[in-house]
């Protein structure tokens, strides 16, 4: 009986492995003896500029990646249509998916656009424009301290101020408490939609090899499933949902920190200041969304409020550090998409909580959700100014 069972198990494993083995043989045959090699043609080279750094007024650095299937060689560099000396880290030939830094010793003027062109060995050209260049600040303790202070002003303090509405929320009748939850859903829904558009916009600048739009979809859906798997083990705990809300907002605020950090890294301090003021007002409305799930029932301990505020607001500091030191469109698009996925999952959870406590689609709840959207749109205009 045992031998028969073993043979049946072996047949099942063999049957499961057979399609994979045949697929491997098919791919190997196609790669080593391609049937279409006679008229396939040569693949086109593709080199993308991820970002630019300007350490001083005498140096321009282009950070590039070879997104094509074949190795490419950078033969010449033009600056404003004039050939210029250059060096490439690791050599002028880039293997597929290899990154490199092209350094050009060129004296540039702040505020005057720079037009750069990479000429590849086959004659193909890669054009890149540096708009209103400004010196890239050195990453030191002073810059990191400034960004940490900005992160506190933008993330932790505004979210904490918004959480101070918690005592007033506990005095509300059930109908109005459900409306507050619906308002929080409107706030989070707006954040998800707004960040989704931003992620798709940033994805346009992602090097082709990384498939920016697919990266956004993977980041959003993957995070949604990950947060759902984490939340599935917490039962129906309001405190657990509050932590999920804080996590979703924190991931969104991580992307906000990237925007502020990259603004400072580009030397655009005025842009950074504008973003700071806008985000301060914008993020106050996120505080009620964090504490809304625990506004009914037993009051959590103070340590939970401190942890919720830190989880929702502190990622702005981390995002600012990352944005100032290593910002790239690929990283930015992924982080924003992660925030979108987390927030969408939290919206679903909060909608379920309202449904379990009463009716989800009442006029009061719908109007409250609409009010959340309207308030976030109004405060978002401050960021866009």
PyMOL commands that set and color helices and strands:
alter all, ss='L'
color gray80, all
select helices_A, chain A and resi 2-32+141-163+166-170+174-203+208-210+212-231+238-265+269-294+302-313+315-326+329-357+363-384
alter helices_A, ss='H'
color red, helices_A
select strands_A, chain A and resi 47-56+59-66+72-79+82-84+87-88+93-94+99-104+114-120+125-130
alter strands_A, ss='S'
color yellow, strands_A
deselect
rebuild
show_as cartoon
